[in-house]
Amino acid sequence: MRKLACLLLLAGGAFGIGGCASPAYTGGENLARTLRTWDYENKQMIDDIDYELMLRPASHSTVWNLR
């Protein structure tokens, strides 16, 4: 219980006072950067899922099909 309380205090303090926010950017710029990164990561995740489930057609330009 004591470890949990310490963990909650550390996590709350880190997020409550800005955490690792860069002083070079304003709050709006940091938010825009975060949202842009989330958008990129989600697109990459969807691409990976499509690749793993083979939902896209096969490419015809493989190394074995070059002429």
C-alpha positions as CSV (number, residue, x, y, z in Angstrom):
1,M,0.0,0.0,0.0
2,R,2.9,2.3,0.8
3,K,4.5,1.7,-2.6
4,L,1.2,2.4,-4.4
5,A,0.9,5.7,-2.5
6,C,4.4,6.7,-3.4
7,L,3.9,5.7,-7.1
8,L,0.7,7.8,-7.2
9,L,2.4,10.8,-5.7
10,L,5.3,10.6,-8.2
11,A,3.0,10.1,-11.2
12,G,0.7,12.9,-10.0
13,G,3.6,15.3,-9.5
14,A,5.1,14.5,-12.8
15,F,1.9,15.1,-14.7
16,G,0.5,17.8,-12.5
17,I,3.4,20.3,-13.0
18,G,4.1,19.6,-16.7
19,G,6.3,16.6,-16.4
20,C,8.8,16.5,-19.2
21,A,7.4,19.4,-21.2
22,S,10.0,21.4,-23.1
23,P,10.3,25.0,-22.1
24,A,11.0,25.9,-25.8
25,Y,7.4,25.4,-26.8
26,T,4.1,26.9,-25.5
27,G,1.3,24.7,-24.3
28,G,-0.6,24.9,-27.6
29,E,2.5,23.9,-29.5
30,N,3.2,21.0,-27.2
31,L,-0.4,19.9,-27.6
32,A,-0.2,20.2,-31.4
33,R,3.1,18.2,-31.5
34,T,1.6,15.5,-29.2
35,L,-1.6,15.2,-31.4
36,R,0.5,15.1,-34.6
37,T,2.7,12.3,-33.1
38,W,-0.4,10.3,-32.0
39,D,-1.9,10.7,-35.5
40,Y,1.3,9.4,-37.1
41,E,1.7,6.5,-34.7
42,N,-2.0,5.5,-35.2
43,K,-1.5,5.5,-39.0
44,Q,1.6,3.3,-38.6
45,M,-0.3,0.9,-36.3
46,I,-3.1,0.6,-38.9
47,D,-0.5,0.0,-41.6
48,D,1.1,-2.8,-39.5
49,I,-2.3,-4.4,-38.8
50,D,-3.2,-4.3,-42.5
51,Y,0.2,-5.9,-43.3
52,E,-0.2,-8.6,-40.7
53,L,-3.7,-9.5,-41.7
54,M,-2.9,-9.3,-45.4
55,L,-5.7,-6.9,-46.1
56,R,-3.9,-5.1,-48.9
57,P,-3.3,-6.5,-52.4
58,A,0.2,-7.9,-53.1
59,S,2.7,-5.7,-54.7
60,H,3.8,-6.6,-58.2
61,S,7.3,-5.0,-57.8
62,T,9.0,-7.6,-55.8
63,V,12.7,-8.5,-56.2
64,W,11.7,-11.6,-58.2
65,N,9.5,-9.7,-60.7
66,L,12.1,-7.1,-61.8
67,R,13.1,-7.1,-65.5
